[in-house]
Amino acid sequence: MRDYILLYINGKRYQVAGEQIFQPLSDFLRYEQGLTGTKVVCAEGDCGACTALLGSVKENKLTYEVFNTCIQYVYQLDCQHVVTVEGLKTNGTLHPVQQSMIDHFGSQCGYCTPGFVVAIAGIFEKKKVLSEQDIRDGLTGNLCRCTGYQPIIQAVLAITPETVPLMAECFSDEAMLRDFEQYSTNSIAVEYQEIIANQSTIKKYFNPATLQELLDCKKQHPNAVFVAGGTDISVQMNKGKVRPDTIISLSNLPDLDFIKSQDGFIRIGPKVCWTELENFCKEAFPELYKILMVFGSPQIRNVGTIAGNIANASPVADALPFLFVMNAEVELSSVDGKRWVNVNDFYHDYKKTEMTQEEFITEIRLSPLQPRQKMKLYKVSKRKDLDIAMFTAGMLLQEMDGMIQDIRIAYGGVGPVVLRLPETENFLRDKQFCLENFQKAGRLARGEITPISDVRASAEYRWQLSENMLLQFYHDVLEENISVS
């Protein structure tokens, strides 16, 4: 067992211990290492000014993806390589992205520019020949207040793809891979005494090397907070809303990162990030793929996990309407054993779940869509990309010869938890698939929800959405049926 984090930054090796591991990576880069190209504006992963590249070991090589350093704490980065904007320059020569931003006036005040430059370099890591849509999709997590996006897009389009080096070409990964292979199997435990306003607290961090170690650790520290992607808990920590004393990281547990078909189920590990799920869903669940494309920026999707979305228990969590109508099941594990819970029974009240303090989500499983099933997912928010929903919906229909054999309806943002609508479902079953029945169902749906008014929408607006969304579903399915026939 060791008492430090091992990471590389721009090819240089660091061992970080004690208090330093409990700070956002952006602070560590700026204040400890003097890498001030990494800017901090929002401290919640919304603006992209703090964007860097994260090199993680996948299939015995380092794969680089963009991420937000303001909501990644140092303790999440064991055995990984961070590349900042300073690391893009090679032998004193600007990276092609940096040079093109200068040549095409892609910067005015310059505060957001390093984040844009790194994000663009990240797009080239995925794809060499870029369309304007590729660029727009890749930059959804980067905000610019003064330059305007068109000069930035023009700067990217002007780059000759062959001149852009991949990170694997800029940094030799042999030494890093040897280091990571040797040290990633070590457990980590770090303690330090935090003193704020004469109040002393012992902060603890654990990074287990096996699932059994993780479960034993949770048994010994039932109040510990699990961190995988950290895209929610880190924001709360940055804003001073929570201050967990004990953290358990999942960064060195690759066995929890999987998507596979087995025994008639699609099985998903708790460490699967949104980008992995998005790639899988393109064919398996196209409706979820469309939701994930606007779920968050690439920086968020590259680190946030589906298990975190489930365990966070938000009534507007993007994945939950899908999981509810698919009757997905969650495997909960502890030192005492494992049990499966249907996601429809997982939530008891706002932020209260079936999971005990000693349990941990170790798998999510669901059945594939059947040939006669039609699923639609909806998200209503004030802006299209990178926004929290005010209302979500998932509907799954099975019909034959114009009759509804089965239907499942789940709404989010209309109560303390995501809600199934059993009365509305029962009304529609064995009924004709027609507009009149869905109009009646919409009126029933209003009575099954308990929305509130908040900063995103009024209760009345959400009631109206609950009715209108069933009509939207009817017309979407009808149009699909017509196009197929």
C-alpha positions as CSV (number, residue, x, y, z in Angstrom):
1,M,0.0,0.0,0.0
2,R,1.3,3.5,-0.8
3,D,0.4,6.9,0.5
4,Y,0.7,9.1,-2.6
5,I,-0.8,9.6,-6.0
6,L,1.4,8.9,-9.1
7,L,0.6,11.0,-12.1
8,Y,2.4,12.5,-15.0
9,I,1.9,16.1,-16.2
10,N,3.1,17.0,-19.7
11,G,5.4,14.0,-19.6
12,K,6.9,14.7,-16.1
13,R,6.5,12.3,-13.2
14,Y,4.9,13.5,-9.9
15,Q,4.2,11.8,-6.6
16,V,1.6,13.8,-4.8
17,A,0.7,13.2,-1.1
18,G,-1.0,14.7,1.9
19,E,-3.1,17.8,1.6
20,Q,-2.3,18.3,-2.1
21,I,-4.3,15.4,-3.3
22,F,-7.5,16.9,-1.8
23,Q,-7.6,19.9,-4.2
24,P,-9.1,20.3,-7.7
25,L,-6.5,19.5,-10.4
26,S,-6.9,23.0,-11.7
27,D,-5.7,24.5,-8.4
28,F,-2.8,22.0,-8.3
29,L,-1.7,22.9,-11.9
30,R,-2.0,26.7,-11.3
31,Y,-0.8,27.2,-7.8
32,E,1.5,24.3,-7.2
33,Q,3.0,23.9,-10.7
34,G,2.7,27.3,-12.2
35,L,0.8,26.0,-15.2
36,T,-1.4,29.1,-15.5
37,G,-2.7,28.4,-19.0
38,T,-5.4,26.3,-17.3
39,K,-8.0,28.9,-16.3
40,V,-10.8,28.6,-13.8
41,V,-14.1,30.5,-14.3
42,C,-17.1,28.5,-13.3
43,A,-15.6,25.8,-11.1
44,E,-18.4,23.5,-12.1
45,G,-17.5,22.1,-15.5
46,D,-19.7,24.4,-17.6
47,C,-17.3,26.8,-19.4
48,G,-14.4,24.7,-20.6
49,A,-11.7,27.3,-19.7
50,C,-10.0,24.7,-17.5
51,T,-9.9,22.0,-20.2
52,A,-6.9,19.6,-20.4
53,L,-6.3,16.2,-21.9
54,L,-6.3,13.0,-19.8
55,G,-4.3,10.1,-20.9
56,S,-5.6,6.8,-19.5
57,V,-4.4,3.2,-20.2
58,K,-6.8,1.4,-22.5
59,E,-5.8,-1.8,-24.3
60,N,-2.1,-1.3,-23.3
61,K,-1.8,2.2,-24.7
62,L,-2.6,5.7,-23.5
63,T,-5.8,7.1,-25.0
64,Y,-6.3,10.9,-24.6
65,E,-9.7,12.6,-24.0
66,V,-10.6,16.1,-22.9
67,F,-11.8,16.7,-19.4
68,N,-12.5,19.6,-16.9
69,T,-9.7,20.0,-14.4
70,C,-11.8,22.2,-12.1
71,I,-14.1,19.2,-11.2
72,Q,-11.4,16.5,-11.2
73,Y,-9.6,16.3,-7.9
74,V,-6.1,15.1,-7.8
75,Y,-7.1,11.9,-5.9
76,Q,-9.0,10.8,-9.0
77,L,-5.9,10.8,-11.2
78,D,-3.7,8.0,-10.0
79,C,-1.7,6.4,-12.9
80,Q,-2.9,8.9,-15.5
81,H,-1.2,11.5,-17.7
82,V,-2.4,15.1,-17.9
83,V,-1.6,17.3,-20.8
84,T,-2.2,21.0,-20.4
85,V,-2.0,23.8,-23.0
86,E,1.7,24.3,-22.1
87,G,2.3,20.7,-23.1
88,L,1.1,21.1,-26.6
89,K,4.1,23.1,-27.8
90,T,6.9,20.9,-29.2
91,N,10.6,22.0,-29.1
92,G,9.5,25.6,-28.9
93,T,7.2,25.3,-31.8
94,L,3.5,26.1,-31.4
95,H,1.0,23.3,-31.9
96,P,-0.9,23.7,-35.2
97,V,-4.1,24.5,-33.3
98,Q,-2.3,27.3,-31.4
99,Q,-0.8,28.7,-34.6
100,S,-4.1,28.6,-36.5
101,M,-5.9,30.4,-33.7
102,I,-3.4,33.2,-34.0
103,D,-3.5,33.3,-37.8
104,H,-7.3,33.4,-38.0
105,F,-8.0,35.8,-35.1
106,G,-9.6,33.1,-32.9
107,S,-8.9,35.0,-29.7
108,Q,-9.6,38.5,-28.3
109,C,-9.3,38.7,-24.5
110,G,-7.7,35.2,-24.6
111,Y,-9.1,34.0,-21.2
112,C,-11.0,31.1,-22.8
113,T,-8.5,30.4,-25.5
114,P,-6.3,27.8,-23.8
115,G,-9.4,25.7,-23.1
116,F,-10.5,26.0,-26.7
117,V,-7.0,25.1,-28.0
118,V,-6.9,21.9,-25.8
119,A,-10.5,21.0,-26.7
120,I,-9.7,21.3,-30.4
121,A,-6.6,19.2,-30.0
122,G,-8.8,16.6,-28.3
123,I,-11.2,16.6,-31.3
124,F,-8.2,15.7,-33.5
125,E,-7.4,12.8,-31.2
126,K,-10.7,11.3,-32.2
127,K,-10.9,12.2,-35.9
128,K,-8.4,13.8,-38.3
129,V,-10.8,15.2,-41.0
130,L,-13.3,17.4,-39.4
131,S,-16.6,18.8,-40.6
132,E,-18.0,22.0,-39.1
133,Q,-20.5,19.9,-37.2
134,D,-17.7,17.8,-35.7
135,I,-16.1,21.0,-34.5
136,R,-19.4,22.4,-33.1
137,D,-20.1,19.1,-31.3
138,G,-16.6,18.9,-29.9
139,L,-16.8,22.5,-28.5
140,T,-20.2,22.4,-26.8
141,G,-18.4,22.6,-23.5
142,N,-16.3,25.7,-24.3
143,L,-17.7,29.2,-23.9
144,C,-16.4,32.4,-25.5
145,R,-17.8,35.8,-24.5
146,C,-16.0,38.1,-26.9
147,T,-14.4,36.5,-29.9
148,G,-17.4,34.8,-31.3
149,Y,-17.4,31.2,-32.4
150,Q,-17.1,31.6,-36.2
151,P,-13.5,32.7,-36.2
152,I,-12.7,29.8,-33.9
153,I,-14.4,27.4,-36.2
154,Q,-12.7,28.9,-39.3
155,A,-9.3,28.5,-37.5
156,V,-10.0,24.8,-37.0
157,L,-11.2,24.3,-40.6
158,A,-8.0,25.9,-41.9
159,I,-5.7,23.4,-40.2
160,T,-4.1,20.8,-42.4
161,P,-5.0,17.5,-40.6
162,E,-1.7,15.8,-41.4
163,T,0.2,18.5,-39.5
164,V,-1.6,17.8,-36.2
165,P,0.4,15.4,-34.0
166,L,-1.4,12.9,-31.8
167,M,-0.5,13.0,-28.1
168,A,1.0,9.5,-28.4
169,E,3.5,11.1,-30.9
170,C,4.3,14.0,-28.6
171,F,5.0,12.0,-25.5
172,S,6.8,8.6,-25.3
173,D,4.4,6.4,-23.4
174,E,6.8,3.5,-22.7
175,A,8.0,4.8,-19.3
176,M,4.6,5.9,-18.3
177,L,3.0,2.6,-19.2
178,R,5.7,0.7,-17.2
179,D,5.1,2.9,-14.2
180,F,1.3,2.6,-14.4
181,E,1.4,-1.2,-14.8
182,Q,3.6,-1.5,-11.7
183,Y,1.7,1.0,-9.5
184,S,-1.9,0.6,-10.5
185,T,-2.2,-2.7,-8.6
186,N,-1.3,-0.9,-5.3
187,S,-3.9,0.2,-2.8
188,I,-3.6,3.8,-1.6
189,A,-4.5,5.3,1.7
190,V,-3.8,9.0,2.5
191,E,-4.6,10.9,5.7
192,Y,-4.1,14.5,6.6
193,Q,-5.3,16.9,9.3
194,E,-7.3,19.8,8.0
195,I,-7.6,22.9,10.2
196,I,-10.1,25.5,9.3
197,A,-11.1,28.3,11.8
198,N,-9.4,26.4,14.6
199,Q,-11.6,23.3,13.8
200,S,-9.5,20.1,13.1
201,T,-10.7,17.3,10.8
202,I,-9.0,14.2,9.7
203,K,-9.4,13.8,5.9
204,K,-9.1,10.3,4.6
205,Y,-8.7,8.9,1.1
206,F,-8.7,5.3,-0.1
207,N,-8.1,3.9,-3.5
208,P,-8.7,0.1,-3.4
209,A,-7.0,-2.2,-5.9
210,T,-9.7,-4.9,-5.8
211,L,-13.5,-5.0,-5.4
212,Q,-13.2,-6.9,-2.2
213,E,-10.9,-4.2,-0.8
214,L,-13.5,-1.6,-1.8
215,L,-16.3,-3.4,0.0
216,D,-14.2,-4.0,3.1
217,C,-13.3,-0.3,3.1
218,K,-16.9,0.8,2.8
219,K,-17.8,-1.5,5.7
220,Q,-15.2,0.1,7.8
221,H,-16.1,3.7,6.7
222,P,-19.9,3.6,6.0
223,N,-20.0,7.4,5.7
224,A,-17.4,7.5,2.9
225,V,-18.3,9.0,-0.4
226,F,-17.6,7.0,-3.6
227,V,-16.0,9.0,-6.4
228,A,-15.7,7.8,-10.0
229,G,-16.4,10.6,-12.5
230,G,-17.1,13.1,-9.7
231,T,-19.0,15.5,-12.0
232,D,-21.6,16.2,-9.4
233,I,-19.9,15.8,-6.0
234,S,-16.9,17.9,-7.1
235,V,-19.2,20.8,-8.1
236,Q,-20.8,20.6,-4.6
237,M,-17.4,20.5,-3.0
238,N,-16.1,23.5,-5.0
239,K,-19.2,25.5,-4.0
240,G,-18.8,24.6,-0.3
241,K,-22.1,22.7,-0.1
242,V,-20.5,19.4,1.0
243,R,-17.2,18.5,2.7
244,P,-16.8,14.8,2.8
245,D,-14.2,13.6,5.4
246,T,-13.6,10.2,3.7
247,I,-13.3,9.5,0.0
248,I,-13.1,6.2,-1.8
249,S,-11.9,6.4,-5.4
250,L,-12.7,3.8,-8.1
251,S,-9.9,4.9,-10.4
252,N,-7.8,1.7,-10.2
253,L,-10.6,-0.8,-10.6
254,P,-10.8,-1.5,-14.4
255,D,-12.9,-4.6,-13.9
256,L,-15.9,-2.3,-13.1
257,D,-15.7,-0.8,-16.6
258,F,-17.5,-3.0,-19.1
259,I,-20.5,-3.2,-21.4
260,K,-21.3,-6.7,-22.6
261,S,-24.2,-8.9,-23.8
262,Q,-24.6,-12.0,-21.6
263,D,-27.4,-14.3,-20.6
264,G,-30.0,-12.3,-22.5
265,F,-29.1,-9.1,-20.8
266,I,-27.0,-6.0,-21.6
267,R,-24.7,-5.7,-18.6
268,I,-23.1,-2.4,-17.7
269,G,-20.3,-1.8,-15.2
270,P,-20.6,1.2,-12.7
271,K,-17.4,2.8,-14.1
272,V,-18.8,3.0,-17.7
273,C,-18.6,6.7,-18.7
274,W,-21.2,8.5,-20.9
275,T,-18.9,8.5,-23.9
276,E,-18.6,4.7,-23.8
277,L,-22.3,4.3,-23.3
278,E,-23.0,6.8,-26.1
279,N,-20.9,4.8,-28.6
280,F,-22.7,1.6,-27.6
281,C,-26.2,3.2,-27.8
282,K,-25.8,4.5,-31.3
283,E,-27.1,1.1,-32.6
284,A,-28.5,-0.6,-29.5
285,F,-30.6,2.3,-28.2
286,P,-30.7,5.2,-30.7
287,E,-33.2,7.2,-28.5
288,L,-30.8,7.2,-25.6
289,Y,-28.0,8.1,-27.9
290,K,-29.8,11.3,-28.9
291,I,-30.3,12.2,-25.2
292,L,-26.6,11.5,-24.4
293,M,-25.5,13.8,-27.2
294,V,-27.0,16.7,-25.4
295,F,-26.4,15.3,-21.9
296,G,-23.3,17.3,-21.3
297,S,-20.1,18.4,-23.0
298,P,-17.4,16.0,-24.2
299,Q,-15.4,17.0,-21.1
300,I,-18.3,15.8,-18.8
301,R,-19.2,12.7,-20.9
302,N,-15.6,11.5,-20.9
303,V,-15.6,11.1,-17.1
304,G,-19.2,11.0,-15.7
305,T,-20.6,7.6,-15.1
306,I,-24.0,6.0,-15.4
307,A,-23.8,4.6,-11.8
308,G,-23.2,8.1,-10.5
309,N,-26.3,9.2,-12.4
310,I,-28.3,6.5,-10.7
311,A,-26.8,6.9,-7.2
312,N,-27.1,10.7,-7.2
313,A,-30.9,10.2,-7.2
314,S,-31.8,13.4,-9.0
315,P,-35.5,13.5,-10.2
316,V,-34.2,15.0,-13.5
317,A,-31.3,12.6,-14.0
318,D,-31.0,12.1,-17.7
319,A,-30.6,8.3,-17.8
320,L,-33.5,7.4,-15.4
321,P,-36.6,7.6,-17.6
322,F,-34.8,5.2,-20.0
323,L,-33.8,2.8,-17.2
324,F,-37.4,3.0,-15.7
325,V,-39.2,2.0,-18.9
326,M,-36.6,-0.7,-19.6
327,N,-37.2,-2.2,-16.2
328,A,-33.4,-2.1,-15.6
329,E,-32.0,-3.7,-12.5
330,V,-29.2,-2.6,-10.3
331,E,-26.8,-4.9,-8.5
332,L,-26.0,-3.8,-5.0
333,S,-23.0,-5.4,-3.3
334,S,-21.5,-5.3,0.2
335,V,-19.3,-7.6,2.3
336,D,-22.5,-9.5,3.2
337,G,-23.4,-10.4,-0.4
338,K,-25.2,-9.1,-3.5
339,R,-28.8,-8.4,-4.4
340,W,-30.7,-7.1,-7.5
341,V,-33.2,-4.2,-7.2
342,N,-35.4,-3.1,-10.1
343,V,-34.7,0.6,-10.7
344,N,-38.5,1.3,-10.3
345,D,-38.1,0.2,-6.7
346,F,-34.8,1.9,-6.0
347,Y,-36.0,5.4,-5.1
348,H,-37.9,6.0,-1.9
349,D,-38.0,9.8,-1.7
350,Y,-35.9,12.8,-2.7
351,K,-32.2,11.7,-2.6
352,K,-33.2,8.5,-0.6
353,T,-32.6,5.2,-2.2
354,E,-32.8,1.5,-1.4
355,M,-29.0,1.3,-1.1
356,T,-27.6,1.0,2.4
357,Q,-24.5,2.8,3.6
358,E,-22.4,-0.3,3.2
359,E,-23.6,-1.1,-0.4
360,F,-22.2,-0.1,-3.7
361,I,-23.6,-0.4,-7.3
362,T,-21.5,-3.1,-9.1
363,E,-23.6,-3.6,-12.2
364,I,-26.7,-2.4,-14.2
365,R,-28.5,-4.9,-16.4
366,L,-31.4,-4.6,-18.8
367,S,-33.0,-6.6,-21.6
368,P,-32.4,-5.4,-25.3
369,L,-35.3,-3.8,-27.1
370,Q,-37.7,-6.4,-28.7
371,P,-38.7,-6.1,-32.4
372,R,-42.2,-4.8,-31.7
373,Q,-41.2,-2.4,-29.0
374,K,-41.0,1.4,-29.7
375,M,-39.2,3.7,-27.3
376,K,-39.1,7.5,-27.2
377,L,-37.2,9.7,-24.8
378,Y,-37.7,13.4,-24.2
379,K,-35.9,16.1,-22.4
380,V,-37.1,19.7,-22.0
381,S,-34.6,22.3,-20.9
382,K,-33.9,26.0,-21.4
383,R,-31.1,25.3,-23.8
384,K,-30.3,22.3,-26.0
385,D,-26.8,21.4,-24.9
386,L,-25.3,21.1,-21.4
387,D,-28.3,22.0,-19.4
388,I,-30.2,20.5,-16.5
389,A,-33.7,19.3,-17.5
390,M,-36.9,20.9,-16.3
391,F,-38.9,17.8,-17.5
392,T,-37.9,14.4,-18.8
393,A,-39.9,11.5,-20.1
394,G,-39.5,7.9,-21.3
395,M,-42.2,5.8,-23.1
396,L,-42.0,2.3,-24.3
397,L,-44.8,0.9,-26.5
398,Q,-45.6,-2.5,-27.8
399,E,-48.5,-2.7,-30.2
400,M,-49.9,-5.2,-32.7
401,D,-52.6,-4.6,-35.4
402,G,-53.3,-1.1,-34.0
403,M,-53.8,-2.3,-30.4
404,I,-51.6,-1.4,-27.5
405,Q,-50.4,-4.6,-25.9
406,D,-48.1,-2.9,-23.4
407,I,-46.9,0.6,-22.5
408,R,-44.6,2.0,-19.9
409,I,-44.4,5.7,-19.0
410,A,-41.8,7.4,-16.8
411,Y,-41.7,11.2,-16.1
412,G,-38.9,13.1,-14.4
413,G,-39.0,16.6,-12.8
414,V,-42.6,16.1,-11.7
415,G,-42.0,14.9,-8.2
416,P,-39.3,14.1,-5.6
417,V,-38.3,11.0,-7.7
418,V,-38.8,9.9,-11.3
419,L,-42.3,8.5,-11.5
420,R,-43.9,5.7,-13.4
421,L,-47.6,6.4,-14.3
422,P,-49.5,3.1,-13.5
423,E,-53.0,4.5,-13.9
424,T,-52.2,6.0,-17.3
425,E,-50.4,2.8,-18.4
426,N,-53.4,0.7,-17.3
427,F,-55.8,2.9,-19.1
428,L,-53.9,2.6,-22.4
429,R,-53.3,-1.2,-22.3
430,D,-55.5,-3.2,-24.6
431,K,-56.8,0.0,-26.1
432,Q,-56.7,1.1,-29.7
433,F,-53.6,3.1,-30.7
434,C,-55.5,6.4,-31.6
435,L,-55.3,10.1,-30.9
436,E,-58.5,10.1,-28.7
437,N,-57.1,7.5,-26.3
438,F,-53.8,9.4,-25.9
439,Q,-55.7,12.7,-25.3
440,K,-57.6,10.9,-22.5
441,A,-54.3,9.4,-21.2
442,G,-52.8,12.9,-21.1
443,R,-55.5,14.2,-18.8
444,L,-55.0,11.1,-16.6
445,A,-51.2,11.8,-16.4
446,R,-51.8,15.2,-14.9
447,G,-53.4,13.6,-11.9
448,E,-50.5,11.2,-11.3
449,I,-47.7,13.8,-10.8
450,T,-46.9,16.3,-8.1
451,P,-44.7,19.0,-9.7
452,I,-43.5,22.1,-7.9
453,S,-42.5,25.5,-9.2
454,D,-38.8,26.3,-9.1
455,V,-36.2,28.4,-11.0
456,R,-36.5,26.2,-14.1
457,A,-40.3,25.9,-14.6
458,S,-43.7,26.4,-12.9
459,A,-45.8,23.5,-11.6
460,E,-48.5,24.4,-14.2
461,Y,-46.0,24.3,-17.0
462,R,-44.9,20.8,-15.9
463,W,-48.6,19.7,-15.7
464,Q,-49.1,20.8,-19.2
465,L,-46.0,19.1,-20.4
466,S,-47.1,15.8,-18.8
467,E,-50.3,16.0,-21.0
468,N,-48.6,17.3,-24.1
469,M,-45.8,14.7,-24.1
470,L,-48.2,11.8,-24.5
471,L,-49.6,13.5,-27.6
472,Q,-46.1,14.1,-28.8
473,F,-45.3,10.4,-28.3
474,Y,-48.5,9.4,-30.2
475,H,-47.6,11.6,-33.2
476,D,-43.9,10.4,-33.2
477,V,-44.9,6.7,-33.2
478,L,-47.6,7.3,-35.8
479,E,-45.1,9.1,-38.1
480,E,-42.6,6.2,-37.6
481,N,-45.3,3.6,-38.4
482,I,-46.2,5.5,-41.6
483,S,-42.6,5.8,-42.7
484,V,-42.0,2.0,-42.2
485,S,-45.2,1.0,-44.1
